[in-house]
Amino acid sequence: MELRVVKIGTSLLRGNKKYTTLEMINNYSTCIASSKDRGDKVVVVTSGAVGLGCHQLGIINRPENVVHLQAAAAIGQGHLMSLYKEAMGRHGYNVAQVLLTRSDLNSRNSFRNASMTLKQLLDWGTLPIVNENDALSTEELKYGDNDTLSALVATAINADQLILLTDIDKLYSSDPKKNINAKPISDIHHLSELKKVEKEVKNSGWGTGGITTKLAAARIATASGITVHLADGRNPMMLDSVLKGSRGGTVFHPHPEPIENRKNWLAHAIKPIGDLHIDKGACEAIQDRGASLLLVGIKTITGAFAANQPVRLIDSNGNEMARGISSISSQEISASLKRINSLEKSPIVVHRDVLVLTSDRLN
């Protein structure tokens, strides 16, 4: 039994010369139903609500106004779900709509609740269909096209694989639609290789579109021990092949030492709202001995945050080296730093139980 997350993007659901939107969804659903028949579990992260909403309204060009996009998503979301419901129903499977925003995963409790809900739906044999709550959130409308969300969902349910369906056959060193000399990349084994590819993609001018968010999703998922397949979704049968155990055009191999679920949430799901700039001694203690961050190790702080909110730990070179939850507010830290010599004992600012190293996974 394999547990997989399949991400289907807007560009694919628009259809193409060979398949309409309805045919694409029907074909994908047939592949997923066959996988479920074999005993596998699948979660779908889908885009497409805005496009379907615009179609129903007769709007030819995608709106630029965020409110218009949100309203179009509100109209299209129900239609999108009805297409999936009908398609999976032909194979005897129920679907469940799960609408999430990044902020829903920013709390440890809500992250855990989302994980438990998705797992329960899977245990009931249902196909969970996840989408960003586009009618309320602006993040997916501006960034990512659900790539990041699919990686967070994969980590939340401890998936074996994340399948990113796209409109190219594999990853290239630059945009193959514009550069005939673009080099194909079949495998990414280490973070160092991913960094190199990201740099090449950025320098080639290809890094401004969807490929950047797919690389970011691969970072998140592989750090948690998940294999990521970048596969050509224009031919729906490619999904069938990957679900049967074949490989995508590019495979991102998992980190050999994946982080556990709580650390995984700290590293990827939360959005830090402040920075703690720490000295060399604190860096070494945290990296080499797994120590907590003490007040005495902080040089300066950036941003305003309350107690129990997420922060980044920045080393003396200005690089992020860890993330965690600060037990003390920025205001209290600033006040304490001014009188640190009078303190009998340096208090813990970020306890090691809510701290995770990120320098070898995100940077």
C-alpha positions in Angstrom: 0.0 0.0 0.0 1.3 3.4 -1.0 0.1 6.8 0.3 0.4 9.4 -2.3 -0.6 13.1 -2.8 -1.4 14.1 -6.4 -1.2 17.8 -7.3 -3.1 18.9 -10.4 -2.6 22.5 -11.6 -4.7 25.0 -13.3 -2.8 24.8 -16.6 -3.8 21.1 -16.9 -7.4 21.5 -15.9 -7.9 24.1 -18.6 -7.7 21.2 -21.0 -5.8 21.1 -24.3 -6.3 20.3 -28.0 -6.9 16.6 -27.2 -8.9 16.8 -23.9 -11.5 19.1 -22.4 -11.5 20.0 -18.7 -14.2 17.4 -18.1 -12.2 14.7 -20.0 -9.0 15.6 -18.0 -10.8 15.2 -14.7 -12.5 11.9 -15.8 -9.2 10.5 -17.0 -7.3 11.5 -13.8 -10.2 10.0 -11.8 -10.0 6.7 -13.6 -6.3 6.5 -12.8 -6.8 7.3 -9.2 -9.7 4.9 -8.8 -7.5 2.1 -10.3 -4.9 2.9 -7.7 -7.4 2.8 -4.9 -8.7 -0.5 -6.2 -5.2 -1.9 -5.7 -5.3 -0.8 -2.1 -3.4 2.5 -2.3 -4.5 5.7 -0.6 -4.6 9.0 -2.5 -5.2 12.6 -1.7 -5.7 15.1 -4.5 -4.6 18.8 -4.3 -6.4 20.6 -7.1 -6.4 24.0 -8.6 -9.0 25.2 -11.2 -11.7 26.9 -9.2 -10.9 30.4 -10.5 -10.8 29.1 -14.1 -14.1 27.3 -13.9 -15.7 30.3 -12.2 -14.5 32.6 -15.0 -15.8 30.1 -17.5 -19.3 30.0 -15.9 -19.4 33.8 -15.8 -18.3 34.1 -19.4 -15.1 36.0 -18.5 -12.4 35.3 -21.1 -9.4 36.8 -19.5 -8.3 36.0 -15.9 -9.1 39.0 -13.6 -6.2 40.8 -12.1 -8.2 42.2 -9.2 -7.9 39.9 -6.1 -11.5 40.4 -5.0 -12.6 39.4 -8.5 -10.4 36.3 -8.4 -11.8 35.4 -5.0 -15.4 35.8 -6.2 -14.7 33.7 -9.3 -13.2 31.0 -7.1 -16.3 31.0 -4.9 -18.4 30.3 -8.0 -16.0 27.8 -9.5 -15.3 25.7 -6.4 -18.7 24.1 -6.3 -18.6 23.2 -10.0 -15.0 21.8 -9.6 -16.1 19.5 -6.8 -19.2 18.4 -8.7 -16.9 17.3 -11.6 -14.7 15.2 -9.3 -17.7 13.8 -7.4 -19.4 12.6 -10.6 -16.1 11.2 -12.1 -15.1 9.3 -8.9 -18.7 8.2 -8.3 -18.7 6.2 -11.6 -16.0 4.1 -9.9 -17.8 3.7 -6.6 -15.8 6.2 -4.6 -16.9 9.2 -2.5 -15.0 12.5 -2.5 -14.6 14.9 0.3 -13.8 18.6 -0.1 -11.1 20.0 2.2 -10.5 23.8 2.0 -7.3 25.0 3.6 -5.3 28.2 3.9 -1.7 28.5 4.9 -2.8 30.1 8.2 -4.8 27.0 9.0 -1.5 25.1 9.2 0.3 27.8 11.2 -0.9 26.4 14.5 0.4 23.1 15.7 -3.1 22.1 16.8 -4.7 23.0 13.5 -1.9 21.2 11.6 -2.5 18.1 13.7 -6.3 18.4 13.2 -5.9 18.7 9.4 -3.7 15.6 9.5 -6.1 13.6 11.5 -9.1 14.6 9.4 -7.3 13.7 6.1 -6.2 10.3 7.6 -9.7 9.5 8.7 -11.1 10.3 5.3 -8.5 8.0 3.8 -9.4 5.2 6.3 -13.0 5.5 5.2 -12.0 4.9 1.6 -12.9 8.4 0.5 -10.8 10.6 -1.9 -10.0 13.8 -0.1 -9.8 16.7 -2.6 -7.9 19.6 -1.1 -7.8 23.2 -2.4 -6.7 26.5 -1.0 -9.7 28.4 0.3 -9.4 30.9 -2.7 -12.6 32.7 -1.7 -10.9 34.0 1.5 -7.2 33.6 1.0 -5.0 35.6 -1.4 -1.9 33.5 -1.0 -2.7 30.9 -3.6 -4.1 33.5 -6.0 -0.7 35.3 -5.9 1.8 32.5 -5.3 2.4 28.8 -5.7 -0.8 27.5 -7.5 -1.1 25.0 -4.6 2.4 23.5 -5.0 3.4 24.5 -1.5 0.0 23.4 -0.1 0.5 20.0 -1.7 3.9 19.6 0.0 2.4 20.6 3.3 -0.4 18.2 2.9 2.0 15.4 2.0 4.0 16.1 5.2 0.9 16.3 7.3 -0.2 12.8 6.4 3.3 11.3 6.1 2.9 10.4 2.5 5.2 8.1 0.6 5.2 10.2 -2.6 4.1 13.6 -3.9 3.3 13.6 -7.6 3.4 17.1 -9.1 1.6 17.0 -12.5 2.7 19.8 -14.8 2.8 20.8 -18.5 6.4 19.7 -19.2 7.8 16.2 -19.4 10.6 16.8 -16.8 12.7 19.4 -15.1 15.2 21.3 -17.3 18.0 23.7 -16.7 16.0 26.4 -18.4 12.7 26.8 -20.1 12.6 24.1 -22.9 9.8 26.1 -24.6 12.2 28.9 -25.2 15.7 27.3 -25.2 16.3 24.2 -27.4 19.6 23.7 -25.5 17.9 23.3 -22.1 19.4 20.3 -20.4 17.0 17.6 -19.0 17.4 16.6 -15.4 16.1 13.2 -14.4 17.1 12.9 -10.8 17.8 15.2 -7.8 19.5 13.3 -5.0 20.8 16.0 -2.6 19.9 19.5 -1.5 23.2 20.7 -3.0 21.9 19.5 -6.4 18.6 21.2 -5.9 20.3 24.5 -5.0 22.3 24.3 -8.2 19.2 23.7 -10.3 17.4 26.5 -8.6 20.3 28.9 -9.4 20.4 27.7 -13.1 16.6 28.2 -13.4 16.7 31.6 -11.9 19.7 32.8 -14.0 18.0 31.5 -17.1 14.9 33.7 -16.4 12.8 30.6 -16.0 12.5 31.1 -12.2 9.6 33.5 -12.2 6.8 31.1 -13.0 5.4 27.8 -11.7 8.6 25.8 -11.8 10.0 27.8 -8.8 7.2 26.8 -6.6 7.5 23.2 -7.6 11.1 23.3 -6.6 10.1 24.8 -3.3 7.5 22.1 -2.8 10.2 19.4 -3.6 12.4 21.0 -0.8 9.6 20.7 1.7 8.6 17.2 0.9 12.0 15.6 0.4 13.2 17.1 3.8 10.4 15.1 5.4 11.4 11.8 3.6 8.9 12.0 0.8 9.8 11.1 -2.8 8.7 13.7 -5.3 7.8 13.0 -8.9 7.6 15.8 -11.5 5.4 14.3 -14.2 3.8 15.3 -17.5 0.1 15.6 -16.7 -1.0 16.6 -20.3 -1.4 12.9 -21.0 -3.5 11.6 -18.1 -2.1 8.1 -18.6 1.2 9.3 -17.2 -0.4 9.6 -13.8 -1.6 5.9 -14.2 2.0 4.9 -14.9 3.4 6.7 -11.8 0.6 5.3 -9.6 1.5 1.8 -10.8 5.1 2.3 -9.6 6.8 3.9 -12.5 8.6 7.2 -12.2 8.0 10.8 -13.3 10.2 12.6 -15.7 12.2 14.0 -12.8 12.5 12.3 -9.4 13.5 14.3 -6.3 14.8 11.7 -3.8 14.0 12.0 -0.1 16.4 13.3 2.5 18.3 10.3 4.1 17.5 11.6 7.6 13.9 12.9 7.5 12.6 15.1 10.3 9.8 13.9 12.5 6.3 15.3 12.3 6.5 18.0 15.0 9.8 19.3 13.6 8.4 19.0 10.1 5.6 21.4 11.1 8.1 23.9 12.6 10.4 23.8 9.5 7.7 24.1 6.9 4.2 24.9 7.9 4.7 27.9 10.2 5.4 31.4 8.9 8.0 33.1 11.1 7.1 36.7 12.0 10.4 37.7 13.6 14.1 37.1 13.6 16.5 36.4 16.5 20.1 37.2 15.5 22.4 35.0 17.6 26.1 34.8 18.3 28.6 32.1 17.3 28.5 30.3 20.6 24.7 30.0 20.5 24.9 28.6 17.0 27.4 26.0 17.9 25.5 25.0 21.0 22.3 24.5 19.0 23.9 22.8 16.0 26.4 20.6 17.8 24.7 19.8 21.1 21.0 20.2 20.4 20.8 23.0 23.0 18.0 25.5 23.6 18.5 29.1 22.7 19.2 31.2 25.8 18.7 35.0 26.1 22.5 35.4 26.5 23.0 34.1 23.0 20.9 36.7 21.3 22.6 39.8 19.8 19.6 41.7 18.3 16.0 41.0 17.2 14.0 42.0 14.2 10.2 42.2 14.0 7.5 42.4 16.7 6.0 39.2 18.0 4.2 37.9 21.1 5.2 35.0 23.3 4.6 31.6 21.7 4.9 32.9 18.1 7.3 31.5 15.4 10.7 33.1 14.8 13.8 32.4 12.7 17.2 32.1 14.2 19.8 34.0 12.2 23.6 33.3 12.4 26.4 35.9 12.4 26.6 35.7 8.6 22.9 36.7 8.2 21.8 33.2 7.2 18.8 31.3 8.7 20.0 28.4 10.7 16.9 27.3 12.6 13.2 28.0 13.3 11.3 27.7 16.5 8.7 29.1 18.9 9.8 32.0 21.1 8.6 31.6 24.7 9.2 35.4 25.2 7.8 38.4 23.3 10.0 40.7 21.3 9.3 43.5 23.7 10.4 41.4 26.7 13.5 40.2 24.9 14.5 43.8 24.1 14.0 44.9 27.6 15.9 41.9 29.0 18.9 42.4 26.6 19.4 45.9 28.2 19.8 44.4 31.7 21.2 41.0 30.8 24.3 41.5 33.1 22.0 41.8 36.1 20.1 38.6 35.5 21.1 35.7 37.8 20.2 33.1 35.2 19.8 33.5 31.4 16.2 32.4 30.5 15.4 30.1 27.7 13.9 31.9 24.7 13.4 29.0 22.3 13.3 25.6 23.9 15.0 22.7 21.9 11.7 20.8 21.8 10.2 23.5 19.6 13.3 24.3 17.6 14.4 22.7 14.3 17.6 23.2 12.3 16.8 24.4 8.8 20.1 25.4 7.3 20.7 22.0 5.7 17.1 21.7 4.4 15.8 25.1 3.4 18.8 27.2 2.6 
